[in-house]
């Protein structure tokens, strides 16, 4: 089973992208709705949550872990890779690679949570590939709560997006990385406000393609993953907004199974 965790429902964009790329593989998902958002919490807290989430997924049969949360990936990926004897993937590296290829002027914008942006992980990885690149980052702490509350088409949301993106437009970025898996749910609002000529990188799609390539090149690991079995979705809390967002992402009703979780 492919185990995926996120701070809430945003990581379901990764689950859906993987489902499209690898339709025969089943997924076990955990969304930590009771403790969302992760982006405003300390690195130590995010690491603790990430370890708990991974242990839970493994207990349910996961043989491979995808960190579908940029905040967790930015501070906890190395810890998880060193703590568990199974493959651990994160959403940042595939998005970085795609952004470097996509940019024509070497100016890349990144939007994400406070934890992701303060880690400087995107700038570090982009410059490791090409030191001439300029990376302009902007933390957008209100995006995740807006998505989790289902405020996807509210006038206030449009105003907030414009306010966050204006500094990046002024820097003339030609590529924008959505450094949080909640953000693709705001893509229809982000694109017209960052500019039609700006290439927007969805880390969910980049992650799914990266995982597909990995499994094709590592059949031994691919054979350990169950296929053609019903996927399961767990959350640490259930809200009407979460159920509505899950349905919007998958285009169908998704059963969210509530599980008690540690603090």
N, C-alpha and C positions, 0 to 999 in steps of 0.2 A: 504494500500500500504506500502511496505517496502522502506523507504527512505534511500539512501546511498550517502555519499559525500566523495570526495577526492580532493586533490590539482590538479589533472589532470586525465589522463586516467588509471593510475596504479590501482586505486580503482575498475576498471572494473574487475580485477581478483577476487575481493570479490563478485561482482555482478554475475559473471559467476559461481563461486563456489556455491553461494546461489541458483542460477537458477538450477543447477544440483541437489542440495540436496532438494530443495523445488520447483519443476517445476510448480506447479499449482498457486503459488503466483506471483503477478506482482510486478515489481520493478520500482521505480522512482529514477533516478541517477542524481547527479550533479557533474561535474568535473570542478574545478576552473582553467582552463587552462590560463586564462588571468593573474592570480596572482601566478601561480606556479613558483618556488617551495616554499613550506611552510617551509621546513627544515632549511633554512638560515635566517628566519625571527624571530623577537622577540616573546616571549610568549604572550605579550599583543596583537600583531597584529594577531597571529594565533587564539587567542580566539575570537577576533572581527570577523574575517572571518568565524570561525566556527558557531558563533551565527547567522550571516547572512545566511550562507548555510542552517542551520537547519530551520530557519524561512521560507526560500524559499521552502524547501521540504514540510513543513507542509502546506504552502499555496497551494501546488499542490496536497494535499491529503494524505501525509504520516502520518501513525498512529504509526510508530516505526522508530527509527533512528539508522543507523549503521555508525559509524565513521570509514571509510575505509582508514584512513590516520594516520599512526603512530605518525607523528609530532603533529597532532591535538589531537589525543587520549592521548598523553603523557602530554599535558598541559591544554586541554580544556574539557576533559570528565566529570570531576566533576562539572564544570560550567554548562555544558549542562544538566546534570542530575538534577541539582538544579533549572534550569531555565525553563524547559519544563515538562509538566505533561503527558509525554508519555515515554515508555521504550527507553533508549539510550544504545546502545551496542558499544563496542570498540574492536579493533583487538588484543590488547596487552595481556589481561588476558588469553584468550584461548591458545595463542601461548606459554605463560609462562608455563601453566599447562602441555602442550604436551612436552615441552622441558625437564621439570623435570622428567617426566616419561621416556623419551627416553634416557637420559644420563646415561651411565654406570660408568663413571669415575668422575662425578661431575664437569666436566669442560665444560662450555657452552660459545660459542662465540655468539656475537650479532653484526649485522651490521645494520646501519640505518643512518638517516640524522643527521646533527649536533644537531638539536633541540631535537630529540629523544634520542640520546646518551648523551647529556649534562644534560637531565632530570634525568638520572640514573633510569628510571622507570623499566627497565627490571631487572637490578641487585637487586633493592629494592624488587620487587615482587618475584623473584626467591629465594632470601635469606629469604623472609618471609615464604616460604614453607619449605625450608631446608637451614639452615644457614651454613652448611658445603660446599655448592656449591661455586665454583669459577666462576666468570663471567668476561669474557674478551670482551670489547666492542670496536668497531671501527667505527668511522663516515666515511661515503662514499659519500661525497657531489656531486660527479660527476655522480653517478648512475642515479638519476632521470632525469637530463638533457639529458643524453645519451638515456634513454628510450623514453622520450618525443620527441626527435629529430629522433627517429627511428634508432639509431646507434646500433642495437642489435647484429650485427655480424661483426662489424668493427674490424680490427686488433688492433686499438688503444683501443677499449673497452676491449678486452682480456688482453692487457697489464695493463690497469688500474685495472681491477679486480684482477689480480695476485698481483699487488703492494699492494692493500688494504688487501687482505686475508693472505699474508705472515706472518704478526705478529700473527695472530690467529693460523695458522698452527704450528708456533714455540711454542705456548703454549699447543699444543697437545689437543685441544678441540675435543670432540667426537660428539658434537651436535652444529649446527649453526642455529640461529634464523634469518630469513630474516625479519628484523624489519622495513620494508617498503613494501607497497603493489605493488610498482613498480618492486621490485626486482625479483618476480617469472618470469618475462619476461626475466631475465638474468640467470635463473636457469640452463639452458643447458651449460652455460659458467662457472657458479659458482661451480657446482658439481665437474668437473674434476680438478679444481684449489684449492679446499679446501681438496679434497681427497675422494676417493670412500667409505671409511669406516665411514666417518662423516655423521651423520643423519642431513638432512636439514629440518627445520621446516618452512612450508609455512603458514603464519598467515591467508591467505585467506581461506584455507581449514579448519583450526582450527576454524575460526570465523563462517563459514557456518555450521559446525557440532554443534557448541554451540547454534546457533540460532535455528536450527532444534530441538534440545533437549528442548529448552525453549518453543517453540510453542507447542510441543507435550505435555508438562507438564502444559501449561497454555492455555487451549482451549478457555477461555473467551477472551483472547487477540487475539488469532489466528482468532477467528470469526470476529474481527473488520477489518481484512485485506482482501482487495478485491482479488479475485482469477479469473484465466482464462480470464484476461484482458491484453491487450497488454502493455508491459513495455515501459517506456519512458526514454530517455537519453538526459540530458541537459548539456551544457557546456558554459562557459563564453567567449570562443573563439574557433574557428574551424580552424584546420590546416590539411594539407594533411597527415602529420606524425601521427596526432591523429586519423584520420579516418582509416589509414592503421593499426595502433596498435589495435584499437577497433575491426577491422575485424579479426586480428590475434588472439585476445583473445577469441572472440565468435565463430570464424569459420564461420562467415556470415557477410553480410553487416549490419551495425548498423547506423541508422539515428541519427546524433548528432544535436540537436536543440539548436541554439545559443540564449542566453538570455543576455541582458544588466545587469551588476551587479555593486554594489557600490564599492568604493575604500577603 
